[in-house]
Amino acid sequence: EVQLVESGGGLVQAWGSLRLSCVVTGFTFDDYAMGWFRQAPGQEREGVSCASIGENITYYADTVKGRFTVSGDSAKNILYLHMSSLKPEDTAVYYCAAGYGLFVAPGHVGLNGVKHWGQGTQVTVSS
């Protein structure tokens, strides 16, 4: 059974750091486009960072570029999102996802043909 399980969220003060993890079972993520998304209350879900780990290709939304880093452990099938210099506007539920390809537009990232979503993990940044 395919599963994506996020963890690592929590409460942190502005300028703090967190690392999110997405444990993938049921498929090898090197064969797919992977991504991190977030959704704040009352707002649209937006792409944060998307990547082809097996091809060493990564993209970031302008809102997080220079502060967030996506990486993966192919042997363990775990996708990571390292977040630093956190801001209150980063507060959201963060989701990992798997799809067929990467989508990139000026300042924005996403996935084509999303197949699977994780359950999400809450990140709250206090001012």
HUTA-V45946 format. One record per backbone hydrogen bond with DSSP energy under -0.5 kcal/mol. CO is the residue of the C=O (numbers start at 1). NH is the residue of the N-H. If there is no record, write none. Layout:
BEGIN
co=CO nh=NH
co=CO nh=NH
END
This chain:
BEGIN
co=3 nh=25
co=4 nh=6
co=4 nh=119
co=5 nh=23
co=7 nh=21
co=10 nh=124
co=12 nh=126
co=13 nh=16
co=15 nh=85
co=16 nh=86
co=18 nh=83
co=20 nh=81
co=21 nh=7
co=22 nh=24
co=22 nh=79
co=23 nh=5
co=25 nh=3
co=27 nh=29
co=28 nh=31
co=29 nh=32
co=33 nh=99
co=34 nh=51
co=35 nh=97
co=36 nh=48
co=36 nh=49
co=37 nh=95
co=38 nh=46
co=39 nh=93
co=40 nh=43
co=46 nh=38
co=48 nh=61
co=49 nh=36
co=50 nh=59
co=51 nh=34
co=51 nh=53
co=52 nh=55
co=52 nh=57
co=53 nh=56
co=57 nh=52
co=59 nh=50
co=61 nh=64
co=61 nh=65
co=64 nh=67
co=64 nh=68
co=67 nh=84
co=69 nh=82
co=71 nh=80
co=72 nh=74
co=73 nh=77
co=73 nh=78
co=77 nh=24
co=78 nh=73
co=79 nh=22
co=80 nh=71
co=81 nh=20
co=81 nh=83
co=82 nh=69
co=83 nh=18
co=86 nh=15
co=87 nh=90
co=88 nh=91
co=92 nh=94
co=92 nh=123
co=93 nh=39
co=94 nh=121
co=95 nh=37
co=96 nh=118
co=97 nh=35
co=98 nh=115
co=98 nh=116
co=99 nh=33
co=101 nh=112
co=103 nh=110
co=105 nh=108
co=107 nh=62
co=108 nh=105
co=110 nh=103
co=112 nh=100
co=112 nh=101
co=116 nh=98
co=121 nh=94
co=122 nh=10
co=123 nh=92
co=124 nh=12
co=124 nh=126
co=126 nh=14
END
